[in-house]
Amino acid sequence: MQSNLFTEWNYLASIPWMRATLVDFYINVVAIFTWIALRERSKLALTFWLLGLVFLGSIATTTYIIVQLIKLKAGEPVSNAFSPLAYRRR
């Protein structure tokens, strides 16, 4: 089955679950990007992660979390991987 998103957009946009999926996706992108923006200082890194979230979704989110867990020092609590304040003190 082949179809073009741009030619089928009017039909797809008329389906309630499609609109709900898009709203859900972009609300998640905003929420997760806000969390990343509180943690990252580099504008280049923020740009990279924003593009990753928009184009890769959960893959980018999972990658970011794994990277933060790998960056933890020995004996550091796992909660520091998720806390913007603990991250900024590093």
Secondary structure, 3 states (H helix, E strand, C coil): CCCCHHHHHHHHHCCHHHHHHHHHHHHHHHHHHHHHHHHCCCHHHHHHHHHHHHHHCHHHHHHHHHHHHHHCCCCCCHHHHCCHHHHHCC
